[in-house]
């Protein structure tokens, strides 16, 4: 589908310009209430002292926090061995003492809620999005949150499986970090919407650089896209949209005010507990035009094995290698020492991030896939012994990839320059991918036998 191909092309451009450059992204100047803990590192000092995920760090060494940068500055200034901090958990404030230095936690700034105008149009009840929630695939997570309100309440994990994402291996020929996106390459995001019975359309913001006819048919000027969004909200349907806050991830437009000048939303970068206001106007939207009544998923489950085999059989889709071809191409690129030696800093950041995201996303997809097969082997029409074999293969695949991350041999946040990502580390990844490839061959053989 050309529209999807255009999305991928634009994603590659925007990601290469913005990712790993968060400090350069213009943000709204807002007073923060504190820093929410969204993750811990191994051996986290903060976690050892009793902090929990979701706690909000209010003060460090007696000083109210203004930003993550402010916290870093305060940590550098401390000379004592132990520091007093103040946390908020639900409505309770908790005082702790922690060792000076690194806290071993990841934070998200939390700001005051936005002012809502009397005439604002808002769809209530759309749940939050967040990387700390185990819902890393942003498009599928958006579909899940919308279906949670309007549909049958299928879990995020079952959507990963039912869409086919759990079975898809995909790698872009030019190291685009969009490889894990559900709508890029072999589009499983659209597949999911169709299986769930949703009618939908993509629209793209007008762009003179895009020339293919099918994409141009879907292009609209900003004011027209705004009208489409407002009409959808007025009809009671949220809009899935790309690039609302920070970097190009999918989010959900949940309302508007000031005649559409401000769009309420849920994204992975929200600073409020309530709906955020978008910092940017989206350049791609997915408008849901309703849902079929009494959608039957039996056929979707029964046909999923055939779709999974098709994902393995497809060699390439719009610049993305798939299945065994994706792994082969990936290993060849990792083994190209000349390519890595000639990378400039900008391209290195893109390559490093694409490698990290693809491994992390694929590991998570296989983990969820193994649980999905185990849970739904009967609906999938797979005998118990065969299902157990498939489950074990995907579990081993997930472990192989997650070990690369755990051992620090990949990681956009650990490797900051070319010299850190050594030939030996890439060789280790190649060996891991060879083992992954062997398991994929086993899985493909099972699929081939099943669909004879």
Secondary structure, DSSP 8 states (H G I E B T S, - for coil): -HHHHHHHHHHHHHHHHHTT-GGGS------EEEEEEEEE-TT-HHHHTT--TT-EEEEETTEE---HHHHHHHHHH--SSEEEEEEEETTEEEEEEEESS---EEEEEEE------TT-EE--------GGGT---HHHHHHHHHHHHHS----HHHHHHHHTGGG--EEETT--GGGG-TTSSS--HHHHHHHTTEEEEEEEE--TT---HHHHHTEE-HHHHHHHHHHHHHTT--EEEE-SSSSS-EEEEEEEETTTTEEEEE-TT--SSS-EE-SS--SEEEEEEEE-TT---HHHHHHHHHHHHHHHH--EETTEEEHHHHHHHHHHHHT-HHHHHT--HHHHHHHHHHHHHHHHHHHHHHHHHHHHHHHHHHHHT--HHHHHHHHHHHHHHHHHHHHHHHTTSS-TTT--STTTS-HHHHHHHHHHHHHHHHHHHHHHHHHHHHT-
